[in-house]
Amino acid sequence: MSKRKFSTNDVLESILNDSDSDFIGDSSESDSDVDFDCSVSERDNDDRNEQEIIFDDSSHVNNGIIGAGGDNFGSEATISDDVNSFYDQENYSWKKLDHAVWTPSPVPGYSNHGPRLSFDFTGYQPIDFFYRFFPEHLFNDIAFETNRYADQYFDSTVDLPPFSIFQRWKSVDMDDIKHFFALRIAMGFVRKPNWRDYWSTDFVTCVPFFSSIMSRNRYTLINSFLHYNNNENQLEKENINYDILFKVRPIINSVLSTYLDSYISSRDVSIDESLCPFKGKLSYKQYIPNKPHKWGVKFWVMCDAKTGFCLYWDAYTGKNKFLYPEFSVTENIVLQLVDKLPEIGHHIYMDNFYSSVKLFERLKSLGFGACGTLRTNRKGIPEDDEFKQKMKKGDAPKFFHKGDDILAVTWQDTKRVTALSTVHDNSVTPKSVRSKGEGFRVINKPMMISEYNKYMSGVDKLDQYMTYYRYPHKRRKGYQVISGFIMEIALVNAHIAYKLAYPEKNLTTKQFRIKIVEKLIGDRGNSSSSIYNHPDKNEKRLTERHFPAQYTNKKYKPDCIVCSDRATNNRKQTRWYCKTCNQAMCPEICFERYHVLANYKVKY
């Protein structure tokens, strides 16, 4: 049979005209985590309904590029042939459900009731959770590769200018790399227009913490030579085994297995893409006009739908080969991510970029349920005219079933919604909507769509957590974007794990990251040049005469500057203060400690 050929206009029209909101109906039904602000506002109308353009900065295109996990993931660049071309022309038998109750044949039950941790976390501190997802040995490995790259650079350089900053290079050790990444994490919650501003000596804008840990020149040099792999082992692009992610492959291989080794997911899992901002030169850079960040590196991500914990991810790196040739590009993405799950019985939620009848049938045969919105140009959907005819808001949803396996629904909310499921029945739930001149009226909303709204937000939660305190400054190299993404995943997963381990400890994202930074810098944070004590204030605090007194207002009890720490729920209030320093502090012990110690703050 000859293959159908599509013109450019046909392809663009197909991509641009298909639209379906990922979150349908009222956003109040979106699931939220107890300890996190997980409510997701209205998402972009289908992230992939706009044209996605791949800018290839290299003259060479390799058809065998390997993705982040070592798998050959599909490319959106090949979708111009339309996903439907992968289907055989089969006669799908769909039947309309009128008022009969329909229940799908069951998928295997999921035995591991999550979310929960799969390791003994007794005595674990925030830094220990971080090391679960970014192993501590990686800092030593990075130091070794950074020194190796610096040696290679100096060996290949004939002459350096006498005043070049590279003349000041000194080899690094594991502690130096820890300090470097600690500063990068801190830059996420101490925002500056330019990274050099962190070492400013201006009285108004200075942040002494950064200069107390590492000089600006030292930070610049480490940033210049930072490396994760030996360049001499990299293959030529023409080689069939060429790895486009070679520069970060060691840390990718070290961290990917830690997610599922440390965490038992809930039954419900969501699959979607995540975009990391990047405007530099990169062959697999993406341009998506309707995104907040229009340029970036795309990742396919699988998350626990309830917590946003990242279970697995893979970077989009351009045109790749398929592991499942009989399936389309987007179907390959889902199948290869689901293949990483250690047990069957999960319910997989996805949007209309991935959903298809053929994919859902395959997932069910593998022991997985599936639910997702559906594009009406997919092969195998109901051919009944009622499935595609116009509807008004408030009309009863129309259900169609294919045997005992798949249920399709079309329903008019604010927009037309079409969805597919192998795990839901045709039940409906009442929903109140505004009505012209009558206040409110009740319409029937398919339970399938309510469940989709509830469990599709896993990757959005992950994105939300990562954007709170992400490193804010530009990266010049594409592989540094990948390493930054890995670091963010480690921080978010560690925080979620900490919350599961100690639900009674209400540590915010910022407080958690501060704890990580404090442990990474180690003793450097307790040095006499620490930021916690400004030199001018120390001189006055430790040398002049000081006298305690009580505030005249008996109801005024501020926190003690020495022993009070709200972050660890150790708040201590006092009516006493120092007249000279004008600081509130408890009399006797705290008063003496404040005036004789450089590092007076009590640590809990």
N, C-alpha and C positions, 0 to 999 in steps of 0.2 A: 504493500500500500504506500502510495506516495505521501510524503509528509506535507502538511499544510504550511505554506509560507506566509508570514505576516509582514505587512509593510510597516515602515517606521511610524506612520500616523496611527495605524491600528494598535501598535504596541503602546505608544504614549497615551492614547485614549483609554486603553484598558487599564493602565496603571493609574492615571490621573482621575478617572471617573468613578472607580470603585471606592466607596467610603462606608465605613461602619465604625461606630464609636466603640472603643475597647470597654468603656464603662457605660452601661446603659441604665436608664432610669435614675432614681434618686440616689445621690451619692451617700446618703445616710446609711445605706445598707452595706457600705464598704467596711470590711473588717478592720479593726484597730487593735493594736497590741496594748496590753495593760500598762507596760512600763515605757512605751514609746509613743510618740505622736505619729501614728501610722495612717491617719486618715489621709486619703489621697484625693486631692481636688480633681476636678474634671481633667482628664488626660487630653492630649492632642487627638483630634479625630484621626484614628488609625495612623500610627507613626510611619507606615510604609505606603500610604496612599499618594504621597507626593513622589515625584521622580527623584530617585537616589542616583547620584552621579559619582562614578569612580574616577578620580584623577590619578592617572598612572604617571608618576614622575620618572619612571625608568623606561628605557627603550626595550627592555627585555620582559616578556611575560612568560612565567613558568606555569604550565598547566598542572603541576604536581606539587604545589605549595602545601606544606603541612601546617595545620592549625595549632593552637596553643597546646592542646592536650596530646599532640602527636597524631590526631585524626585528620583525615582529609574532609574538611567541611565544605559545603557548597557555597557558591557565590551569588549575590544578588545580581551581579553583572550579567549572568546567563539567564535571568528570568525573562528576558525579552521574548523568548520563544514560548512563553506562557506555561505555567505549571501543568495545564491540562494535556499538553502534548505527550505526557508520560503515561496517560491512561489508555487502556485498551477500550475499544468501543463495546462496552457491555450493556446489557439491558438490565438496569437497576429497577427492582420492583418495589415501588413505594405505594403505600396505601394511606388514605386520609383517615384521621381519627375524628369522629364527630363528638360523641359524648361518652364513648367507651373509655374505661380506665385501662391504661397501658403501662406495663412495667417491663423494663429491660431484663434480659437474662443477666444474672449476676457475674461480676468479675471476682477473682479470688480475693478473699478478705485480707486486709493488711494487719499482720499480727503485732508489729512493733508500734505500740501506741506512743507517739511522740507529740510534741517535740521534747526531747530530753538529751542529756549528755551521755556518752557511752564510755566515759573514763572516770576514774576516781579523782575528784577535785578537792579532796580534803586538804585544807591549808593553802589552797590556791589564792594568790593575789592577782590583781589585774595584769601584771607583767607576765605571769605564768600562763594566763589564758592567751595573751598575745603570742607567746612563744609556741603555743600549740599550732597556730596558723601561720606563723612566720618563724620557723625554727631558729634557735639562737646560733647554731653553727653557720647559718647563712651569712652572718655578719663577719665571721672569720673568713669564709670563702670569698666574700666581696672584697675584703681587705687584701687577700692574696692576689686576686685577679686585678685589682686596682694597681697594686705595686707592679705586677707583671706588665700591665699596659703602659705604665709610666716608664719602665725600663725599656720597653720596645720603642716607645716614642723617642726617648733620649738617644738610643742606639741608632735610630734612623735619621736623627736630626744632626746635620753637619755643624751648625753654629747657632747658638742662641744669642740674641742681643744682650748686652751686658746688664741692662736694666729690666729684662723680661721677668715677669712674676714667676715663670717656670724655674728660674734660677734658685728660688726659695723652696723648691719641692723637697720634702722629706717623706720617707716611707710611712705608711699608716699601719695601725694594728686594729684589732677588733673593737677596742674602746673608741678609737677615732671614728670608725664607721657608725658605731652606736650613737655617738654624740652628733654626728652629721645628720642621721635620720631623726634624732630627737629634735633637732632644730627645725627640720622640715615639718615635722608633725606640729610643733609649736607655732610655726608660721601660719597654720590653718586657723588657729583661734586668736592670733595676734596679727591682724591684717595691716599691711603696709603697701603703698603704691608700687614700690620697687624693692626687690630683695636686699639691695645694698642699704636701704634705710634702716634695717635692723641693727646696723653697726654705726648709725649716726651718733655723733657726739653733741648734737644740738640739745640744749637743755630742755626744750619743749617736746621734742620728738624722740629722744633717746630711749632705748630699751636695754638697760645694762645686762639683762640676762644673757643675751646672745654673745656679747663680747666677753662675758665671764666664762663661757663654755668653750668658745673657739674664736680665734681672730678672723676677720673678714678675708684676709689673704689665704689663710688655711682652708676656710670653707670654699673659697673660689677654686683653689687648687684641687681639692678633693672632688668638687663638682666637675672639674674639667677632665679628670682621669678616671672617674667612677666607671667601673666595668664589672661585668658578671660572668664573662666567659673569655676564653683564650682566642683572640682573633686569628692566630696562626692555624687554628683547626677548622676555620670556616671554609666550606666548599664554594666553588665557583657557581654562579647562577645557572650556568649551562648544565651543571650536574643534576641528574634526575633526583638525587637525594638532598638537594639544596634545601636548607631550612631558613625561611625568611625571619623566623624568630630565634635564630641561633644565639644572638647576643644575650637573650634573657632565658634561654632554655633551661639552664641549671636551676634557677629559682622557680620557674614554672613547674618543673618536675618535682621539686621539693614540696611545694605548697598544695598542688591540686589534690593529692591523696589525703591531705590532713582534714579536709572538710567532712567527708563522709566517714572517715575513721574516728572522728571525735564527736559526731552529732547523729542522732537518730531523728529523722524527719517525721513530721505528721503525715497523715495519709495524703493530704492535698498539696500538690506541687504546681508551680506556675513556671512557664517558659516565655521569655521575651528577650528583647535586646537592650543593651545599655550603651550609651555613647559617651566617651571621654573626650573633652575638648582638646583639639590640636589643629594648628594652622600651618605647621611646618611642612617640609618636603617629605613625602611618604607615598609609596606606590599604592598602598591600600587605604589611603585617606578617603573619608566619605564626606559628601556634601548633601545635606538634607535641609532644604530651605525653610520648612515649617518647624524646625526644632529650635529651642532656646539657644543652643550652641550648634551653629549650622555646619561647622567643620569638626571632624574628630575621627577617632578610632572606634569601631563598633565591636561589641562583644555579644556573643550569644550566651545567655545566663539562665540557669535553672535554680530556683529558690524555693524554700519552704514557704507556702502561701500564708501561713499564720504569723511567722516571725520575721520573714525577710532574710533568713540565714541563707547564704550562698552555698549551694550543694556542689555546683560545678559550673565552669565557664569555658568558653573558647573564643579566641580572637578571630575576627573576620580578616583574612589576609589576602583576599583576591580570588581569582578564578582557580577552583580546585577540582579534583576528581571526586566522584561519588563512591561511597562505600556500598550504597544500595542503588545500582543503576536503574532498577525498575521503578524507583521512586523519584519524585521531583527534588529540586534543590531544597526547598523549605521543609519538605517531609524528611529529607536526610538529616537536617539540623535537629529536628525533634527526635528522630529515631536514635541518633548517635548520643544525644544528651541523656535520653531515657535509659540507654544501654548502660550508663554508669551507675544507675540506682542498684543497690545491693539486693533488694527484694522486690517482688511483684506486688500487686494490689494497690498501688498508688493511683490516685485520680489526677490526671494531667490536665491543666488548664492552659489554654493558649488563645491568641486572638486570630482574626481572619487572615493574617499573613501566612499562617502555618496550616490552618484547619482544612481538612478535605475528608470526603467519605472514605477514600482508599486508606488514608493514614489512620483514621479512627478504627477501621476494621482490622488493620494490622496491629495496632496497639492492643486491641481487645484480644486478638489471638495470642499475643505475648503475655497477657495477664494484667494489662493496665486499662483503667477506665480513662475516658477523655471527654472534655467539654470545651467548646469554644464558639466564638462567632464565626460566621461563614460568608464568604463572598458568593454572590448569586451567579457568577460565571464559572464556578467550579464544575467539573464533570461529575456525574453521578448524583446530582441533587434532584429532588422531585420535579418531574416534568409537568405536573398538574398546573393548569392555568391559575387556579386559586392561590398557588404558592407564590406567584409573582404579581398578581393583580394588586392594584392600589387599595390601601386601607386608610381608615380614619382613626385618629387617636381615640381609644376607648372601645374599638372593635375587639371582639373576642379573638384571642390568638388562634392560629391555625396550626394544628399538629399533623405531622406525617411520620409514619414509621416504616422501617425496612426490616421485616421479620421481627425477631426478638432482640435485635442487636443495636439499632441506631434509631434515635428520635430526632426529627428536625422540627423547628418551630419558626414561624414568621409572625411578627407582632409589630404594631405601630405604637411607638412611644413618641418622644420628641422627634426621633428619626425612625426610619424603618430598620428593624432589627431581625436578623436571621441567625439562628444558632443551631448547633449540632451537639448531640450528647450520646454517650453509651452508658451513662450511669444514672440518668434522671428519668422520672416518669412524666406524665403529662398533667400533673397537678398545677394549680395556680394559687396565687396568694393575693389578697385584696390590697390595693394601693390607692391612697387618697391623692387626687390631683385637683388643681384649680379648675373651676368651670366658670365660663362667662356668665355673669349675672346670677349665679346660683351658689357662689362660695366655693364649695368643694363637692366632688363626686367620686365615687369609688369605681375603679376599673380592675380587671383581673390581669395580674402580671405573672407570666410563667415562672414557676419555681426554678426552672433551669437557669433562667437569666438572673434571678436573685442570687443563686449559688455562684454563678459566673462572676458577678460583681463582687461577691464576698471573697473569692479565692484567687482572682486574677491579679491581685495587687502585690504579690510577693516581690517581684523584681522592682516595682515602683517603690516599695518600702526600702529596699536595699539602696536604690538610687537616692532616695530622700536622705538616708543616714549618711551616705558618702558625700553629699553636697554640703552638709552642715559646716564641716571644718576641713574641706579638701585643700591641699596645697594650692595656693592661689596664683602662683607665678608661672610664666611660660616655660615650657621645656623645649629645647632645641632639637632633640633627637626623638624619633618615633619609639625606639625601644625604652626610653625613659618614661613614656606614657604608659607602656605595659607594666613596667616596674612600679610606677605610682599607683596604678589600678590594683596591683597585687597587694601593695601596702595598705590601701584603703579597705580592700576586702578583709585583710587580716584584722584590722582595727575594728571593723563593724562586726565581723563574726565573733571576735573576742568579747566585745561588749554584750552581744546577744547571749553568748555562753555564760558570761558573768551574771547576767540577769536571771538566767535559768538556774544557775547554781545558788545564787543568793538573792531570792526575790524580795527579801526584807530590806536589802540595802539599796536605797534609791539613789544610785550614782548616775548623774546625767552624762550625756555623751562628752561634754567638755571636761567634766571632772574626771571621767575615766581616762581620757587622753592625757590630761595633766599627770595622772598617776603613772602612766606609761612613760612620759617624758622624764619624770623624776627618777624612775628606775634606770632608764637608759643612760642618763648623764652620771648616775652613781655619785661618787664622792665629790665630783666637780661642783655639784649643786650646794655643797656644804662648805666650800672654800671661803676664805676671808674676803674674796672679791665677789661673793655671791650677790645677786641682784636684790636680795631681800633687805639689804642694808645699804643705803646710799652713803658714800664716804663722808659727805658733809654732815649728814644727820648723825652718823656714828660718832664723829669727833665731838659733837655737842652732847650726844646722849651718854658717852662714856667718860667725859672729862669734867663737865660742869657740876655745880651743886644742884641737888634735886630734893624736893620736899613733897610728901604726899598730902592730899587734901580730899575732902568730900564735896560732891556736887550739892549745891544748895537745894535744888529740886529733888525731893526724896523719891519721886516717881521715875526719875531719869536714871536708867541703868544700862549704859552701853556695854558692848562686848569687851572683854579683857583682850588687849592687844597681844598678850603673851600666851595665855592658855586656852583661849576660845577658838574653836574651829568648826564652823557650821557645816563644812563639806563632809565631815565625818560624824555629824550629829553630836558634837562635843561643845555645845554652846555654853559659855560661862559669862555671866553678867556681873557688873560691880558698880558701886557708887563712888569708888575711889579713883583718883587720877593723879598724875604728876603735874605740879604747877608749872615747872620749867618746860617740860616736853609737851604739855597739853595732850596727853594720851591717857586713856582709861586703862587701868590695870589693877589687879588685886594687890592689897597691901602685903608687906613682908616678902614672901617667896617670889612672886611675880615682879614686884617692885625692884627687888635686888637683882633678879635675873636680867631684867630689861636694861639695867644700868651698868652691868659688869661683863655681859657676854656679847660677843659680836653676833652670834647666831642664837638669839634669845627665844625664838618661837618653839613652843612645845610641839613635838611630833607624836601623833597617835597611831 
